């Protein structure tokens, strides 16, 4: 699968998860943050995963989760718990999907 297709599938999957967990009054900001943080973290994770000097995919995903949670916390004004929950579930699901593709 091409990189643009992988990125699109990731964003689409994470948008659905963000929409489910976003508070109604901030849903649009959650969805915007979802797209923006994935535009940063997905290419970074993809590049790091391809670099031989970098640690495991799990370690990279932990970094991605923390960066995305920070994005939800700061830009979407999510509580720390909600930000970490959304980022963890969204990235866990897309990480599992990566093994099926």
N, C-alpha and C positions, 0 to 999 in steps of 0.2 A: 504494500500500500504506500502511496506517495506521502511525503511529509505534509503537504497541505491538507490531504485527506485525513491524516492522523490528527493534525491540529484541529480541524473542523469537527471531527468525531469527539475529541476531548472537550472542546468548548460546548458543543451541543449537549453532551452528557452532563457536564458540570453545570450548565445553565438550568437543566431540569432539576437537579439536586438543589441548587441555590434557590430556585423558585419555590421549592417545597419547604425549605427551612427559613426563608426570609420572612420577617414580619410584614404583614400586608402593607403597612404605611411606608415601608422602605424597600419594597420589592424591586422597584426600578433601579434604585441605587445598587442593590445587591447584584442584579443582573449585569449592570454596567461594570461593576468591580470585577465580576467573574470573567468577563471578556478581557478586560485590561490586565488583570493579574496573569491570566493564561497567556496573553500575548508576550509577557515577560518571562514567566517561569517555564513554559513549555519548550521554547527554543533553547533556553539555558539548560534544562534537564536533558534534553535530547543531545546537546553538544557534550555535556559532561558524561553522559552515559556512553558516548562513543569514544571518549578519551580513556586510554588505558591506565593512566596514572590516578584516576579518580576511583573512589570506593564503590561499594555495591550500589545497585539500583535502589535498594531500601534506604540507604543513607541519603541518597539524592532525593528520594521522595519525602523524607522527613524534612529536609531543607525546604523543599517546595511547599509542603504543608505549612510550615512556619511562616514563610514569606506570604503565602496566600491568606493565612489567618490574619497576619498583620495588615494586609490590604483590606480585608473585610472589617477589621476593627477600626482602622483609621478612616478609610474612605466611606464605608457604609455605616459607620457608627454602631457596629454590632458589639454586643457584650463580648468579653473575652471568651466565655464558654461557647456562645453561639458561633463566633468567628472560628474557633478551633474545631467545633463540631462540623460546620459546613465544609471547611477545608479538608478535614480528615476523611469524612464520608465521600466527598466528591473525588478526592485523589485516590482513595482506596478503591472506589468503583472503577475509575479509569485505569488504575494500575492493574486491576484484575482483568479488565478488558484487553489490556496490552498483551496478555498471555494467550488470548483467544484469537488474536489477529495475526 
